[in-house]
Amino acid sequence: MGAARSAQLYDANQNSTAVQAALVACNTKWNSGKGINKFRGIFWEIGSLGMTMFNTIVPPSSTVYTWGDCQDIVGGFPNDSTFANATSNHPGGCNVLFADGSVHFIKSSINMYTWWSLGTKANGEVVSSDAY
């Protein structure tokens, strides 16, 4: 599966059914102890997707999706993850670095549409700072 196809398939706004099915599959992997990287954040200085960056599909420090990253293909380094969750040891959310250089604590209870919108410009959303 190429990167463009994977990105299209897992666009939460365009294909929420596929995203939900993939998240359930990742929870199944996590519960079975297979196919899930348990070392997220250890090598933060590397600066790769699997170690420090994330996508805005699962809310920060989710209590439903407790894994750090998951991939829908077998093998590969965490950089190959389909989902890389924003996780933290802070209870109730995590600190997120925004593109403008500011850092905000984002609560785990953030509205999903707002969280998805913070992660993309593709749909042209304008997110007010009082929404997160």
Residue, then its C-alpha position, 0 to 999 in steps of 0.5 A: m500500500g503506497a503512502a498516498r493510498s494509505a493517507q487517503l484510506y485513513d483520512a478520518n473525515q473522508n473514510s471514518t468507517a475504515v479508520q474505526a475498523a483499523l483502530v479496532a484492529c490495533n486494539t486487538k493487536w495491543n490486547s494480544g501483545k503482537g504488532i505494537n511498538k511498546f517503546r514509543g518516546i524512548f528515542w525522542e531525540i531521533g525525531s522520527l514519526g514513530m518516536t516523536m511525531f503523531n497524527t491526530i486521529v486518536p485523542p491525546s493519551s487516549t484511555v480507549y486506544t492506549w498503544g503508542d503506534c500501530q501499523d496495518i502492515v507487518g514489519g518495519f520500524p515505528n516510522d512505518s506506523t499507520f497510526a502514531n498517537a499523541t501520548s504522555n505521562h501527564p494525566g488527562g492529555c499531553n503537550v502539543l507543539f503547534a506549527d507556529g512554535s507555541v505549545h498547548f496542553i491538549k486534553s484527552s476529552i477534546n472534541m474529535y472533530t476539533w482534534w482532526s481539524l488541528g491535524t490538517k489543512a485539507n478541509g479548510e477548517v478554521v479552529s478557534s483557540d477556545a476549542y482546545 
